[in-house]
Amino acid sequence: MGYNPPVIMVQKSDKPATLPGVFSTLAAGFELTTRYLWLMVIPALLDFFLWIGPRLSFRPLIESLIAQLPAESLQLVPTAMLESLTGINFFAYLSVVFLGVPALMRGPTPAATPIQPAIIERAGIGEWAGYLALLTLAGLLLAAIYYGLIAYALRRMGAAAMNTTAPFNPLRFVRRVGRTWLRLAGLMGLFLLLSLIIFFPTSLLAGFLSLINQTIGALVIMGALVIMIWIIMFLSYTPQGMTLNPRPFLPSLVESVQLFRRNLPASLGLLLVVTLARQLLATILLTADSGTWVTGINLLAHAYISTALIVALFIFYRDRYAAFLQTAPATQVGPQPPATQQEQP
């Protein structure tokens, strides 16, 4: 039997609800994605655009920066890595790391394609900064639309379980997308701020300690990386919370962190499985790239599987947040859980 979303009645209870495990949640993600295959349209279109669409290149800028490096440093860098840097398609910024629409072609794009893509070449560092900001904001908007569609699919599935309907309201959907876009932009700003706060003083400290002992300096850098990884993990369900949770930015951020902490084993387990599955999937599909139209099938497979994994994260958040509302004091939570929210997109 497939996984059926629970019909959650928001009633205070001292008994914790029995929640689906990691693999049941993953199965639910694939089931919902199979039912609503249009959820994979945005990642599929983005990947096809990055694959055979025009490519944005800053090769002259990268080559000039590489030429300024000392010869000793260049000898330590593999030639293949230098070539991959100059071959990056900067339109890949549309797939924002951690927050954006999943894309198989987000790294160096394959040289062999069934048609020759146009190359848009730029050289200025100011142009690079402008494109970075513009494409990142556009990528977050794509992610907001993508997440909004997933939220709508969850509401449709929940409504079907209760023998009701969930009509699509375009104006309300646009308002929700706009709200999610601003929240994702705020979350991106928070990531950048935390990175600056952690790595800037750490780099100075590591540089000073390296004068005494290089091992100690390296350990300081590793410690900073571990702290940043834990921050990313605790904020990993925040995009789902900011899409499904009607509360303001800071409360939804805090509750997403609390949800991760309250369900730490399951949260870490699902996050680990999703991350490993996405990395393994990308490795297999990129290795199988033939440079022909058959690669299009790989892109569709990546869009479907990646969407199912992301939907699983949404289902995990929805179920755990609803369970949290059942037991938390009324003063700590909003009026309704995502699974029973009556307002339709």
Disulfide bonds with the S-S distance in Angstrom:
none
